[in-house]
Amino acid sequence: MSGTEGWAFTDDRGAELGAARVPLRVVAYVRAGAALLDLGVTPVAVYGSGHDGQAFDPAKAGGLGAAGVPYLGPGRALDDGVLSELRPDVIVDVTYDGKSPYALDEAVAERLGVPLAALSVGNELTLPAILDRFATLAASLGAAAVRAASEDEQAAAEPVRAAAAEPVRAAAAELAAAEAALRDVAARSGLGVLALSGAGPDQVHLARPQAWPELAHLAELGVRLLDPGPGPGANWLTGDWTRADELRPGLVLFDEREHATPPYGLPSGVRLTPWNPETPPSPAAYARFFRVLAEALAG
């Protein structure tokens, strides 16, 4: 695909996006940006959510910091001028409800005249489907950061494009291997696994497994996820740490994002392993998570 060709993409809200040229300058929500980086597209900058501060949350940033991608702060607090100076060709966010971008007010993109693609990370899609959608977007953006203005230049760029695609293929193979390893360990482990997000010494949010695509996928791989039971909340059941203890988990997946707090008051024998509810939707990122979880289950 050359830089002079048009670009079209339908996001997960059903919004039909287009541009006269393939977008070169991508600004993204940090989770989306970290996934795109893994898939071969380096954003010119990323922004955070309302949970984030004025610096990268290391749990969410993936390889963005090492790649030197600037972080702009929380998206809802961004001034139009900051984004305008970056001259973005496209903005990439996520959506949980299939209607609205999560971390940036869509009116900002509209005022700048920049297309905004929002990809679903909610439970209406399976984890493999989410990964496929991000791969599709990355492919539409070139995925190798190679743009050719002429046929001769495009032909010359093909070896570079092929070399850039190889890590993506390798990551897909690594994900398949990590899933197989986790499936094998889960079949031999009887541990009940509870995913949670700490909110201080007196409060904890307990994840409902089927509300989270990655947790539902873990269950499909044979991991015994514990459900917190009836009560308010679609994604989380909020209670105290006693409620978590009553579920008798053998292993706790604790939210490692900076705004969450460490686990409190769990029995000393409970195994702990970090979980990022905003893992970048890329094969490489989930392969790493599944490997860590398999090791924790194996004990």
N, C-alpha and C positions, 0 to 999 in steps of 0.2 A: 504493500500500500504506500503510495507516495504522498508527500505532504500537500500536493496540489489536488488530491482527491477529496471529495466531500466525506463527511462523517455523520453517521446516524446511529442512535442507540435508544432503546426503549427501557426506561428504568422500572423498578419494581412498584412504582405507583401507577404505572401505565403511561407516564409522561413520555412523549415522543420528542427526543432531543436531536438537534442537528446543527451542523456548522459547515461552512464552505470548505474548511480545511480540517484535517485530523488535528485535534487539540495537542499542543506541545507543552503547555504550561498548566500543570494540574495542582490545584490547591484542594486539600482533603481534610476531613475529620481524622484525627490521629489514628483511630482504629482502622479506618479505610486506607489511610495513607501507608500504614505499616504493611498492610496486606498487599497493596499495589507495589510497594518496594520489593517485597518478596517475589512478586510476579514479574519483575523487570521494568516497572514504571516508577521513576523517582519523582516524587512531588517537588514543586518549588517551595512549598511551605505546608504546614499542617496546623490545625487549631484543635482545641479541646472541647469538652462538654462543661455543663454547669458544675460537675463534680471536680473539675480540674482547676489548678491554680495557674500561676504565671510561669511555671517551669514544667518540662516534660514529667509525666508520671512514668517512671521506668518500667512499670508493669505493663503499660499500654503501648509504649513507644516502639517496641520491637527493635529493628535495626536503624530506625530513623536518626537517632543521635549519632551513631557511628558514621552514618552516611552524610552527616552535616546538614540535614534538612532542618530549616528554621521552624521554630514553634512560635505561634502567634498569641497564645493565651486562649481563654475560653471563647468559643465561637459567638455566643450571644452578646458578648461585650465588645466585639470587634467593631471598629470604626470603618465606614465605607472606604475612607481614604487609604487605610492600611491595605485592604484588599486591592483597591484600584492600582496602587503603586506596584503590586506584584504582576499586574497584567495577566490574570488567569484566563485561559481558554475554556476551562471547565472546572467546576467544583464538584467534589464527590463526597457525599455524606452517607449515613445509614438511616434506615427507617425501621421502627419497631411496630408501627401500626399500618404500614402500607399506604399512608396518606401524607405524612409530613416528615421532612428531614429532622433528624434528632438534635443536632448540635448547632445548627446555624439557621437563623431566620431566613426563609426563602425570599422574603422581600429584598434582602441585601443583594442576592444574586440577580433578582429582577431589575433592581435599580442600576446595577452594573452592566446589565445586558449579557450576562454570562449564563450558559446552561448549567443547571444543577442536577446531577444524577444521584438519586437516593436508592441504595440497594438494601433489600430486606435482610435483617438479622433476627427477625422475630420467629415465633414458632409455627407460622404458617408454611415455612419451608424447612426441609430437613437440612442437616449440616452438609451432606454432599451437594445438595442443590444450592446452598449458599456459596460454597466454595466454587461451584461451577459458574455462578453468576459473576463473581469477582474475576474469575479467569476469563470469562467472556468479555467483560469490560476492559480488562488489561489487554486482551488481544486486539480489541477495537482501537485501543490507544497506541498500538504498535508493539508493546511489551518488550521492546529492545532499545527504545529511545533512538531508533534509527529512522530518519526521515529523508527521503531522496527527492530532489527537485526535478530530476530527469531520469529517463529509463537507464542510461548508462550508470548514473550514480546509484540508482536502486539496485542494479545488478551487482555493482561493486560492494554494496552494503550487505548483500545476502549472507556472506560468511560471518559477519559480525552478528547479524540477526540470529543465525543458527546457533552461534556460540552462546548468545544470551539466552536462548530458549532451553539450552541443555540443563541449567540449574533448575528450571521449572519442571522439566521432565523428571529429573533426579528427585526433586522434592515430592512429586506425586508417587514415585516408587517407594520413597522412604515412608510416606504416610501409609501406604498399603502394608508395608512391613511392620510399622508401629501398631497398626490396627490388629494385625495377625498376632503379634506378640502380646498385646493387651488381651485379646480374646482367649489366648492360651492361658495366661495367668489368671484371668477372671474365672475360667472354668475350674481352676484348682483352688480358688480362694473363696472362703465363706464369709468374708468381711462385708458388713453393711457399710455403705459409703454415704455420708451426709455432706451436702454442699451448703455452705452458709457464708454470710457476710456479717462480720462483727460491727456493732454500732455502739460500743462502749461496754462497761462492766455490767450494765443492767438490761441490755437489749441486744437481740441478734435477729437477723433476717434469715430464715430457713428456706432454701430453694425448693420449689416444686419441680421435680425432674422433668416432667413432660412440658413444662413451660420454657425450657431452655434447649435449643436444638442440640448443643454439644452434650448435654446431660442425657437427653433422649437417645442420642447416638451411643453413648457409653452403655446405656441399658441394652441396646441392640447388640452390643459387643459382649454382653454377658455380665457387666458390672452390676452388682446388687445395690441400686440406689434406694435410699430411704426417703419416703414421702412424709412430710411433717403432719399430714392429716388435715381435717376440715378446719375452716376458719377463713377470715377475710384475706384478700390479696390474691391476685392472679399469678404472679411470678414468685412471690415470697410470702411466707407466713411469719409475721413478726411476733416475737415473744421474748421470754427471758432465757438465760442460759440453762436453767433447769429443764426447760422444754427440750432443748437440744440433748441434754444428758439422758432424758427419759427415752429417747429413741435408741439408745445403746449403740451408737456407731462404733465400728471398729477402726474406721478411717474417716477423717474429716478433711474435706476440700475447703480450705479457708480462702476467702477473698483477699488477694494480695495487693489490690489497688491502694493507693496512698490514702484515700478518704475512708477506707475501712479500718477497723481496729483488729488487733490480734485476738485469737480465741481466749475466752475466760472460763475458768471453773470447770473444765472438762476433766474427766478421770485421767490419771497419769498414764494409763496404758493405751490410750487412744492415739493412733498414728495421725500425724498431721502432714499434709502436703499442700502447696499453694495452688490456687485456681484463679485464673483471670476471667471473670465473666465477659470481658471484652477482648478475648484473644483475637489477634488479627485473623480474618478469614482467609487464610492461605494454607496450602498443604504443609509447608515447612513449619509454620507455627503450631498447627495441631499435631504434627508428628512429634514435635518436642514435648508437648503436653502429654500425649498418650504414653510416651516412653517414661516420663517422670511418674505418671500414675501407675504404670505396670511395675516399676521398681518399688513403689510404695506398697502396692498390694502384695508383692512377692516377699516384702519384709526383709 
